[in-house]
Amino acid sequence: MPDDCLFCRIAEGKIPATIVFSNDEIVAFRDINPQAPTHILVIPRKHIPMVTDLEASDDPFVGRLIRTAATIARAEKIADRGFRLVLNCNREGGQTVFHLHAHLLGGRAMVWPPG
């Protein structure tokens, strides 16, 4: 894990965050600049810079990451009304921290197109 990766440092407990879920593979925490009433980042503990760095061997993990996000959405009471799960990739895709992460957004109506 790179020492300069913000999300690696959060996953390691070196930087404080409001953790809502944690296991051996995944950490989820509240975004410090929320774009919706519920805005949680769901990240792998393993450093993967972005979606395009995923390998075929990561497929089972990606499924667990998405299912974990759905579990968190239910726990946050946003699943029944609806939520958005977003993975940005690279700079023009809106990625600002180069550690794979999914934005779990809910608690308000989402618009389309998103931006």
N, C-alpha and C positions, 0 to 999 in steps of 0.2 A: 504494500500500500504506500503510495507516495506521501511523504510528510507534508507536502504543500496542498493536498487535496482537502478542501473544507469538509466534504461529506465523509471522507475516511476518518477525519478527526472527530466528527460528531459520532460516527458509528463506534469509534474506539473509546468514547467518553471523555475525550480530551477537550472538547468544546461543549458547553452546556446547550441543551435543547429540550423542548417539551416533548418527550418520547411518549407515543401512544401505543406502540407495539415494538417488540424486540424478540428475536429468536436467534439461532445460530447463523442464519442466512440473511435475514432481513431486519431492517430498522425503519420505523416510520415515526415522523416527528412533524410538529406544526410548523408551517412556513412562517418566517419572521416578517414577511411582507405579503400577507394574505390577499388573494384576488377574489375571494368568496368567503362567506361566513365560516365555512369549513374548507381549509386548504392544508392538506397534509402531504408531505413528501414521503414516498415509499422507495427505499433504496436497498440495493444489495450491500452486504458487508464487503464482499469481494469487489475490488476496484475494477470496474469496466467503464471506460471513458464515455462511450455513447452506444446507441442502438446498433450502429454499423460495426461495432466491435464484438457483437455477440457471435458465438459459434454454434454449430449444430449441437454440440454437447451441452450448451446452455438452455436448450429448449425446455426440458423439464423444470428448470429453475424459473424460467419466464412464466410458465403456467402457475407456479406457486406464488410468484410475485403478484400476478393479477388476481388470483384467488384471495391472497392476503389483503389486497386493496378492497375487494368486495366484502370481506369479513369486517374490515375497519369501517367501511361505509355503513354496514348494518349496525355496528356498535355505536357509531356517531349519529344514528337515526336519520340518515339521509338516503338510504337505499330505496325505500318505498316511493319517495317523491322523485328520485332520480339524481344522478351525479355524473360528473365527467372525469375520465381518466385520460391524462395527456402525457405523452412521451415526446419531448422536443429533441431534435437531433441536429447538432452542429449550430454554428452561429446564426445563419439565416433562418434556421428552424426555431430560433428563440432559446437555444441552450446557452446558459451562462456559467453553469458549474459543470465541468467535464467529468462527471461521475454519473453513470446511468441513474435516472430517477423518474418516477411517475408522479405527476401531480394529481392528487385526489381532490376534486373541487365539488362543493355542493352547498346546499342551504339557500340557494336562490335559483331562479330560472336562468339557464344558459342560453346564449344567443348563437346563431350561426349565420355567416361564417365567423369564426372566433377572432380573427384579427388579421 
